[in-house]
Amino acid sequence: MSTEGVWKKRSVVSSFILKYDESRHPLIALFKRSDKVSTYRHHLAAISGSIDPSDPSPLSAAWRELREETTLASPALSLHRRGKPFTFRDDDLRREWTVYPFLFRLNSPAADEQRICIDWEHESWGWHDPDEAIRNLESRALNGVPRLTDSLRRVWFEYDLGPVAGKILAEGLEKLANDYESGARQLADAALLTLKGVLQALEESDDVWSKLRMAAWHLCKNGRESMSAAITSVLLTGLAAVESALKESRQAALKALDAQLEARKESAAKVATAFAGFLERTFPEKKVSILTLSESSTIRTGLLKAAQSGLTLDLRILESRPLFEGVSLAGSLSQELKTGDHSITLYTDASAALAARGADVVVIGADRIASSGAVSNKTGTLPTLLSAKHISPGVKTVMLGESDKVAPGKPEEHVVENNDPEQLRRAWRHEYNSARVCSGANLDFRIHNVFFEWAPADLVDVYITERGEWTVHDIAQHADRLLEEETRFFGDL
């Protein structure tokens, strides 16, 4: 059989290492390939390699290649950004490459830079100003592997957006990534405000629309990915509004984003009204016992609306470690529910079954809702629902949240966020703990601090959104529409 038309397809990772010098100037490491490799000898490259069948994900492959080719790993490195994958063909090699770009940050350059030890695939390496490197690679003043600039530009967006818009996007991403107090709704609003700032700052050119869409992609993927469902949905709606308005003027597009921000304030009130109506119909003339956890602005608004409608509430709230969001929720509600016969009781997370005894409703928020109706929420949600269904078989479980929490895909396709172990260690070190606990807090062992977990759809009785009560079928249809919009706006970038 003739192989003339056969192209070998290969998926690879392309990982750049970033450091900031003493003057906070960014520098990118580029590595010169040795004469021992089979392709692109003596060309500058990122740390690259094939994605093996045994690699769980492209990101896992990137970490593996970094360890093999530089000896660096976490905590010396941390993932800073991921770039949108792209595909190209090399006619000389008759290969089709799909490239997954990543940018990793060297956390302590003074100490960790000395630990970089290249393997046989490279003969040397050095630091480069990223903007200058892109210009020199494109002018061939530097000799790089094919499409190296495409990989770099996809993680170093400052080059294409310009210094002002690039800084706005970078600072917006950093705020999203480090905000552990706000819920998904507030983070989505912050992302939309960042997109507006980028649009305001972009210089006039023929590709403003493409640059804005790429900025939106980065906000979806590089902000707070575990909460990216709401961020993505809100930004897709924003892009749809901007798409037509931008044809009129930049100012019209900015007004369209302002209108969306204003409309989002009303959607929270609609969810609250729908929730209060559900409680009034389901539990007429009765004190309603409600169990919840964590701190959702949507749930808080819904509970206050229910109280204002005349219902008497018996609230049971789990403390929600390690950041004690449940304590914060109880504190804010106690300031609002001073009148009437309402009661608020805080429980430890471990006593979810005790808190569920006699409960009428378990209310959970959502950081993401999969196409199947499974809900990702604060860790502790699943045992709370299971306990409630066992202890109080007649209990109603209600998901309260806006439709922008829906995301295409299955639960296992979404990211698991393992957070800073120090958030747990802080509680263990307090002076009221025993000496043994305080001592254990300082020992070196693995700590899992996973913020979110999935609850399957069969544990949720009702989904209440700003559009009313939804079924799993409604969620699946909405997820399909979102996937179509995501493909339309991001597919050709």
N, C-alpha and C positions, 0 to 999 in steps of 0.2 A: 504494500500500500504506500502511495506517495505521501511523504511528510512535508511537501513543499508548503502547504497551507497551514501546518500545525504550529501554533505558538505556545510556548511554555508559560503558564500562569503562575505567578508567585506573589504571595502577600508578605510584606516586610514592615518592620518598624524602623522609624528614623528618629532617634532621640538626641536632642540637644541639651547641653549642660550650660546653665546660666549662673553667673556670679555678678555681684556688685562690688566694685573696688571701693577704696577708702573714701572717694568723693561721690559715691552712690552712682557711679557710671556703669551701665550694663555692659557685660562682655560675654561672648558666646565661645565655647570651645569647639574647634574644628580639628578633625583627626586626619592625618595623611595616610592613605592606605599603602600597605607594603607591597613588595614584589612577590610575596608568597600567596596572595589572593588570586582568584581566578578571573575576576573582572575589575575594571577601572583601577588599575595599579597606579600608584603615586598620585591619585586624585584626592582632594579634600572631601571629607564626608562627615556626617554625624555618626553616632554609634548606631549601627544598623545591623539587621539580620533577619532571617526568615522567621515567620510565625509557625512554630511546629504544631503538629496535631495534638501534642500533649499540653500545649499552652492553654490555660483556661480562657484567656482573652488577649487581645493585642497589648494591653497594658502589662499583663503578666510577662509577655514576651519581651517587652521593653525593659522591665526590671531585670530579667534574666540576662539579656545582652549587656546591660550596664555592668552587672556583676562580673560577667565573663571577660569583658573587654577593658574595664577600667578598675575593677575590684571594688567600686563604690556601691553602696546600698543605703537603705534607710538605717539610721536617721541622718547620715551625712547628706543624703539627697532627699528631696520631697518633690512630688509632682506639682508643677506650677501651672501648666496649661496642656491641654490636648488640642491638636489641630484637626480640621476636617479631612478625612481620608480622601485620596484621589487616585486615579488610575491613569497610566500612560503606557505607551509601547516603545520599546527600543528596537528599531528596525535592524540594527547591526547584529544584535544577539537573538533576535526573534523571540523576545520575551515581553510579556505583558505584566507590568508591575502594579500592584495595589499597595500604596504607601500609607502607613498610619503614623503621622508625626506627633511627637511629644516634646515638651520642654520641662526639664527638671532643674530645680534650683539647688545650688550648693549652699547649704545652710551656714556653714562656718568656713568661709574660704581660707582664712589664715591657717587653719588647722587641717582641713580636709583636702585642700588642693594638693598637699604633699603626698596624699595617699593614692592619687591617681597613678595607676601602674598599667600601661598599655600591654596588650598581648601581641602575638605574632601577626595579627591582621593589620597592625599599624606600625609605621616607622617613626612617627613624631606627632606632636600635637601642639596647639597654641591658642591663645585668647584673641578674639577679634571683636571689634565694635560691630554689633549686628547690622546696623544700617549700612556701614561701609562694606561689610562682607557681602551683603546683598548686591550693592552696586558693583563691587569688584568681580563678583562671580558672574553677574549678568554681562559685564563688559569683557569677561574672560581675562581680566588682570589676575584673577585667581582661577586655578583649574580645579573644578569640582565635579563630582559625579553628576549624572543627568538629573535634572529637576531638583537639585539641592536647594535652589532658591525658592522653589514652590513649597518645599517642606518647611523651610525656615520662615517664609512669609506667613504661613498658616498658623504658626505659633507666636511669631513676633509681629502682631498686627499693627504695632506702632509705625512700621515703615509705610504701610498703605494708608492708614487713617490719618497720618500726620501727627506731630507732637502734641497738639492740644486735644484733639478727639481721642488719640491713643491714650493719653494720660487719663482722660475722663473714664474711658472704658476700663483701663487697668485698675484705677482706684475703685470703680464700681464693683468689679469682680472681687477685689480684695475685701471690700465691705461685706459682700454676700457670703464669701467663704468663711469669714470669721465671726459672723453674727449667729450666736447660739441662743439669743433671747427672743428674737422675732419668730413668728410663725410663718408658714408658707405664704399666707396672704400678704403679709407685710413685705416679705422678700420679693414677691412678684411685683408689688408696687414700686419697690426700690429699683428693680431691674428695668421697669418701664421708664422710670425717671432717668436712669442712666442712658437708656436708648435715646430719650429725648435730648439729653445733653450731648450725646454723640452727633445727633442730627444737626443740632445748633452749631456745633464746632467744625463739622466737615467743610473743607474748602470746596468751592464750586468746581465741578468736573462732570464729565459725561457718565461717570460710574458711581455717583452718589448712592444710587439705589442698591448696587451690588455691595458697596462698602457697608451700608446700613444693615443689609441682610446678614453679612458676615459678622458684624458686631452683635446682632441678635443671636446668631448661632453660638458665639462665645459666651454670651450671657446664659444661654440655655445649658451649655455643656461644662463651663468652667467656673460657674459661680458657686452654687451649692447643689450638686447634682442629686442628692437624696431628696431635695425639695423642688426639683426641676420641673415637675409636672405642672404646677401652678405657674411657674415662671415661663415655661414654654407656651402654655395655652394663652397667657396674657400677651406675650410678645407676638404670637401669631395673629391674634386679634388686632394688635397695634400695627403690624405690618400690613394687614389687609386694609386698615383705615388709611395708612400712609400711601399705599400703592396708588390709589386714585388721586388723593389730594396732592401728592408730589408733582403730578403732571400739571397742576395749576400753579403752585408755588411752594417754596420751602416753608413760608409762613403758614400756608393752609395745612401743610402736613403737621406742623407743630401744634396747630389748633386741634387737629384730629386726635393727637395724643393727649392733649389736655382734656378733651371731651371724654376720652376713654377713662382717664384717671377719675374724673368726676362721676362717671357712670358706675365705676366700681364701688364707690361709697354707698350707692343705693342698693347694690346687689347683696351686701351683708345684711341690710335691713330686711330684704325680701326673704332671705334664709330664716332670719329670726321670726318673722311673721308666720312663715310656713310651719316652723317648729312649734310655736305657741298654738297654732290652730290644730296641729296633730295632737298635742297634749290635751287640749280642751275637748276634742272629740273622743279621745280614747279614755280619758280619766275625768269625766264630768263630776263636779262637786266632790272632789276628793283631794286630800293632801297627797302630792305626788312625790314618791321617793326616787331620787335620781342619783345614780353612781357615775362618776366621770374621773378622768385623770389628765395630767399634763395641763397646759394652759393654751387654749385656743381662743383667739379673739372672737371667732365665729360662735363658739359655744358660749362664751361669756355674754355676748350680745343676745343670743337665743334664750339663755336662762333669765336675763333681766327682762326681756320682752314677755316671757311666760309669767313672771311675777307681776309685771305691770298689767297683764290681762286679767288678773284676779285670782290666779292659781296660787295655792300655798305650797311651798317647796321644802322638801327635806333633802338637803344636798349632802352627798357623801363623796369626798374627794380624796384620791390617793396622793400622797406627797410627791411622787414622781421624781425619784432620784435619777442622776446625781445632781441635777441643777435645781431640784425642788420647785418645778414649775407649778405643781399642784398647790403648794403653800402660797405661792404668789397669787394664783387664781382665787383661793379661799380668802386671802386678805383683801383683794379688790372687791369681791362680791360682798364681803361683810360690811364694807363701807356703803354699798348701795342698797342692801336689803336690811336696813335698820328697823323698818316698820313692818307690821304684820307678824304672823306666827311662823315665819321661815326659820329653818335651822340649818346650820352648816357644821359638819363634822369631818375632821381630817383623820385619815387612816394611813398606816404604813403600807408600802407597796405589797409587802408579804402577807398582809391581812385582807387581800382583795376578796377572798371568800367570805370573811366575816362582814365586810362592808356590803356584800351583795345580798345578805340575808334580808328578805322582805322587800327588796328593791322592785320598783315598777318598771324602771327604764335604766338601761346603760347607754350613755351618750358618749360617742367617740368622735374625734375629729379625723382628719385625713391629710396626710402630706402628699399622698398619691393614691389613685384608684385605678387598678388595672382593668383591662378590657373585660376580664372575667367577673368583675365586681369585688375582687379581693381588695382589702384596704390596708395601706401602709400607714401606720401611726406610731406614736411613742411606744418604745419597748415596755412591755407590761400589759399592752392591750389584749393580746391573745390569752394569757392566763386569766385576765379579768373577765373576758367574755365566757371562757370555758367555766370558770368558777360560778359566774352568775347563772348560766344555763343549768348548771348542776344543782346549785343551792336553791334557786328560785325559777323553776321550770316555766312559769308563766311570764317571765320578764321579757320586755321588748328591748331589742338592741337597735339603736338608731345611729346612723352615720350622719353627721351634720357638717355640711361644707358646700362650697360653691362648685359649680360644674368644671371650673378650671383645674380642679385637682385630678381630673380624668387624664390618663396617659395611655397611648397605645402600647400593646405588648403584654407579656405574661409577667407575673411577679419575679420569676427567676432571672428575667432579662434586665432587671433594674439594679442599680448600685446598692451595695451595703456600706453604710457609713460607720467606720470604726473610729471613734473620737479619742481625744487626748486622755490618756490614763490618769493624768494629774487631776482631772475632774473628780475621780474616785479617791485618789490618794489624799486629797485635801480633807475630805470628811474623816478619813481614818486617822489623821494626825492630830485631831483636836485634843485639847488638854483633858477633856472628860473621858477619853478612852483609856483603857488599861495600857500599861507599859508594853504588854505583848502585842496589842493591836498597833500601837504607835511604831513599834519596832518592825512589825510586818509590813507596814506601809512603805518602809524605806528599802525593802528587799527587792531584788531584781527578778521578777517573774512576769510572765505574759499576762496582760490584762485586756479583757474584751469589754469595750465600752460602746456597744452598738446602740445607737439612739432609736432606730426604727425597726419594726417587725411587721410581718404580714398576718392579717386575719382573713380567713377564707370567706367567700360570699355566703356560705350556708350558715354562718354565725351572725349575719346582719339581716335584720327583718325589714328595715326601711332605710332608704337613702333620701335625705331631705336636702334639696338644693334651692337656689334662687328661682328655679323653674318649677318648683313643687316637688312632689314625691316621685322618685324615679325607681325603676326596676333595673335588673341586670341587663335586660334587653336595651333599655334606654342608654345605659352606660356604654354598651358595646357599639351601638350606632354612633354615639358621640365620639368615641375613640377612633372609629373609622374615618369620620370627618376630619378629625385632628391630624391623622396620618396623611390624608390627602393634602391638607394645607401645609404640613411640614415638608412634604416632598415638593410641593409647588414652590415654596420659598427658599428651601435650602438645597434641593436636589442638584441644581446646576452650578453650585458654587465651587 
